[in-house]
Amino acid sequence: MVSKQISQFVTELLEAEKACQGIRPLTEQNKNLTVEEAYQVQLEIVEMKLAQGNKIIGKKVGLTSDAMQRMLNVNEPDYGHLFDDMQIEDGGNVNVSTMIAPKVEAEIGFVLDTDLKGPNVTYLDVMLATRYIVPTLEIIDSRVADWQIKLADTVADNGSSAKVVIGSQTSTLNQVDLRTNSMVLFKNEKLIATGAGAAALGHPAEAIAWLANKLYEYDITLKKDELILPGALSGAEAVTAGDKIEAKFGSLGNVAVYFK
């Protein structure tokens, strides 16, 4: 049975997304809101979107890097769902007027070849279950005004998910050392950030193992063919109309997106 307040927060977040207008933090509206209740909000929104015809194409882990945890003053990761209407082609365009306050993160995406379900999933299990990796840009957005969020706010808000740009080059795991693989992020051809795979909980596969084990609490499986984003390799960069963002991952390839 969904509580009245959870239903209220579901409605507020969906209306905020539709109107592109931020709302008051949920953790201000209810100072006792727990992370578990926030996941109930997220999962209710997911069920509503599925009922409307959206399809899940993957999942994302957020707040895995020290940079992002410091930015949002949290000390553990979160997760969200990726839907088919979030997917943007490499080099594609995104209209910033469809979002509230977008930011961009560079990540190494994993596409699974088999299902993964906790408990006790290890990073080795993730490596064995991975079909290939791909450079990605995650565009995050907060339906909470001015990014004034705590962990429960971003959890309820589907991990602040908005869009995902998927690179065209794929690589197998035996082609790269994910811990040391570098990432350089450019905004309008200017270098703005650098990172490496180790930024995501020491190894991107560790972040995905954390996700598989966390989702076990909700009887959710990471499924074959899904794209799993393990978290940003540097801080998130705010964007506005006219910006071009490009991430270069060395031998893994590049990925870019334009904002209009």
C-alpha atoms as one frame of an Amber mdcrd trajectory, in Angstrom:
protein
   0.000   0.000   0.000   1.497   3.322  -1.093   1.246   6.072   1.501  -0.468
   9.367   0.779   2.822  11.270   0.997   4.635   8.950  -1.396   1.776   9.417
  -3.875   2.061  13.185  -3.393   5.811  13.142  -4.100   5.282  10.974  -7.195
   2.774  13.500  -8.528   5.023  16.477  -7.725   8.056  14.991  -9.461   6.136
  13.950 -12.576   4.527  17.389 -12.849   7.913  19.078 -12.351   9.406  17.007
 -15.177   6.504  17.833 -17.494   6.501  21.574 -16.698  10.333  21.881 -16.493
   9.889  23.631 -13.181  11.801  22.664 -10.044  10.009  21.871  -6.797  10.859
  22.302  -3.130  13.154  19.538  -1.841  11.258  16.506  -0.622  13.561  16.381
   2.398  12.364  19.855   3.366   8.745  18.881   2.948   9.367  15.834   5.139
  12.543  16.047   7.212  12.091  12.396   8.219  11.977  11.059   4.646  14.098
   7.907   4.513  16.119   6.593   1.581  13.906   3.483   1.590  10.805   5.663
   1.196  12.561   7.606  -1.542  13.155   4.369  -3.468   9.414   3.666  -3.130
   8.761   7.019  -4.822  11.194   6.191  -7.622   9.732   2.742  -8.213   6.175
   4.104  -8.299   7.267   6.570 -11.001   8.940   3.738 -12.916   5.735   1.672
 -12.828   3.715   4.637 -14.082   6.115   5.265 -16.965   6.088   1.596 -17.927
   2.285   1.689 -17.928   2.473   4.663 -20.309   4.526   2.611 -22.795   8.086
   3.555 -21.874  10.679   0.775 -21.924  13.646   0.346 -19.581  16.942   0.201
 -21.522  19.225   0.113 -18.492  20.124   1.411 -15.075  22.559   3.948 -13.685
  24.619   4.239 -10.557  25.151   7.770  -9.325  27.328   9.447  -6.739  30.133
   6.891  -7.014  32.982   9.395  -7.314  34.428  11.452  -4.485  33.848  14.539
  -6.644  30.112  13.904  -6.957  29.688  12.884  -3.313  31.383  16.107  -2.216
  29.308  18.154  -4.666  26.050  16.852  -3.199  27.257  16.214   0.365  26.385
  12.510   0.428  28.405   9.456   1.382  26.874   6.587  -0.594  25.803   5.910
  -4.191  22.272   5.978  -5.552  20.666   4.508  -8.640  18.057   5.229 -11.271
  16.395   3.730 -14.331  17.166   4.571 -17.967  14.214   4.671 -20.378  14.133
   4.430 -24.157  13.064   8.057 -24.540  16.267   9.159 -22.770  18.617   7.736
 -25.422  20.545  10.182 -27.648  22.812   9.173 -30.527  26.500  10.046 -30.486
  26.829  13.579 -31.878  23.117  14.217 -31.407  21.310  17.336 -30.227  19.533
  17.968 -26.941  17.121  20.825 -26.391  17.910  22.392 -23.015  14.402  23.840
 -22.790  13.134  20.292 -22.158  15.063  20.203 -18.868  15.418  22.347 -15.740
  19.128  22.607 -14.912  21.048  20.018 -16.933  24.579  18.855 -16.172  26.786
  16.352 -18.011  28.961  13.499 -16.732  31.306  11.177 -18.634  31.023   7.457
 -17.881  32.110   4.067 -19.184  28.907   2.204 -19.992  28.577  -1.589 -19.650
  26.236  -3.648 -21.835  25.400  -6.984 -20.242  25.479 -10.371 -21.939  23.731
 -12.170 -19.063  21.469 -11.204 -16.183  22.994 -10.136 -12.868  21.117 -10.405
  -9.601  22.324 -10.102  -6.014  23.102 -10.845  -3.343  26.865 -11.381  -3.282
  27.603 -10.169  -6.815  31.310  -9.315  -7.134  33.151  -7.134  -9.590  34.452
 -10.339 -11.214  30.858 -11.471 -11.770  30.213  -8.144 -13.494  33.269  -8.539
 -15.725  32.190 -12.041 -16.746  28.631 -10.856 -17.460  29.683  -7.918 -19.664
  29.336  -8.147 -23.451  31.138  -4.874 -24.165  31.838  -1.384 -22.840  31.059
   1.898 -24.547  31.835   5.592 -23.956  28.804   7.506 -22.706  27.705  10.923
 -21.549  24.970  10.995 -18.957  22.895  14.160 -18.888  21.506  14.583 -15.409
  18.796  16.986 -14.300  17.082  17.657 -10.997  13.371  18.115 -10.667  14.253
  19.601  -7.263  14.879  23.337  -7.621  18.480  24.571  -7.798  19.955  21.118
  -7.147  19.261  21.587  -3.431  19.198  17.851  -2.896  20.075  15.310  -0.272
  20.423  11.600  -0.972  16.702  10.891  -0.520  15.803  13.698  -2.959  17.913
  12.351  -5.813  16.853   8.756  -5.117  13.175   9.710  -5.353  13.945  11.678
  -8.526  15.191   8.572 -10.372  18.810   9.344  -9.546  18.436  12.741 -11.261
  18.418  10.945 -14.639  17.536  12.808 -17.822  19.335  11.583 -20.992  22.161
   9.271 -22.020  24.388   9.713 -25.067  25.855   6.414 -26.245  29.110   6.321
 -28.213  29.421   4.391 -31.450  32.638   2.485 -30.597  32.461  -0.649 -28.471
  35.301  -2.532 -26.779  35.655  -5.801 -24.913  37.028  -5.860 -21.401  40.215
  -7.688 -22.380  41.214  -4.650 -24.445  41.571  -2.233 -21.524  42.518  -1.740
 -17.883  39.394  -0.029 -16.600  40.998   1.289 -13.418  43.615   3.313 -15.278
  41.738   4.078 -18.501  41.733   7.848 -18.847  38.908  10.240 -19.647  39.251
  13.862 -20.740  36.164  16.054 -20.935  35.869  19.054 -23.233  33.300  21.865
 -23.282  33.330  23.922 -26.474  36.777  22.447 -27.291  38.191  23.558 -23.900
  39.480  20.929 -21.464  37.370  21.094 -18.300  37.949  17.797 -16.473  39.999
  14.627 -16.398  39.401  11.293 -14.744  39.976   7.559 -14.826  37.918   4.436
 -14.276  39.097   4.161 -10.675  36.936   7.208  -9.832  33.853   4.944  -9.791
  34.248   3.120  -6.453  37.810   2.119  -7.358  36.673   0.220 -10.476  33.519
   0.688 -12.603  32.651  -2.992 -12.205  32.643  -2.527  -8.418  29.960   0.139
  -8.841  27.842  -2.233 -10.918  28.298  -5.007  -8.365  27.087  -2.571  -5.683
  24.045  -1.838  -7.848  23.183  -5.494  -8.432  23.348  -6.164  -4.692  21.363
  -3.025  -3.816  18.625  -3.917  -6.306  18.300  -7.371  -4.743  16.554  -5.579
  -1.860  13.809  -4.631  -4.339  13.788  -7.919  -6.309  15.166  -6.113  -9.370
  17.596  -7.748 -11.804  20.200  -6.171 -14.077  19.127  -7.753 -17.341  20.874
  -9.051 -20.424  21.198  -6.331 -23.121  20.749  -3.506 -20.609  23.133  -0.541
 -20.522  24.516   0.011 -17.025  26.192   3.305 -16.162  28.612   2.904 -13.239
  29.011   6.553 -12.304  30.863   9.693 -13.326  34.634   9.801 -13.710  34.701
  13.483 -12.694  32.334  16.164 -11.435  29.218  17.126 -13.386  29.415  20.128
 -15.738  26.479  22.514 -16.156  25.439  23.179 -19.754  23.392  25.753 -21.648
  22.167  26.200 -25.205  25.058  26.436 -27.676  27.392  24.135 -25.743  29.193
  21.141 -27.194  30.402  18.472 -24.768  32.842  15.778 -25.818  34.486  13.052
 -23.756  37.549  11.191 -24.989  38.330   7.816 -23.411  41.578   6.980 -25.206
  41.408   3.620 -26.942  37.736   3.235 -25.918  36.753   6.072 -28.257  34.937
   9.392 -27.988  31.354  10.553 -27.485  29.834  13.987 -28.045  26.555  15.879
 -27.718  25.324  19.330 -28.731  22.909  21.491 -26.746  20.509  23.862 -28.428
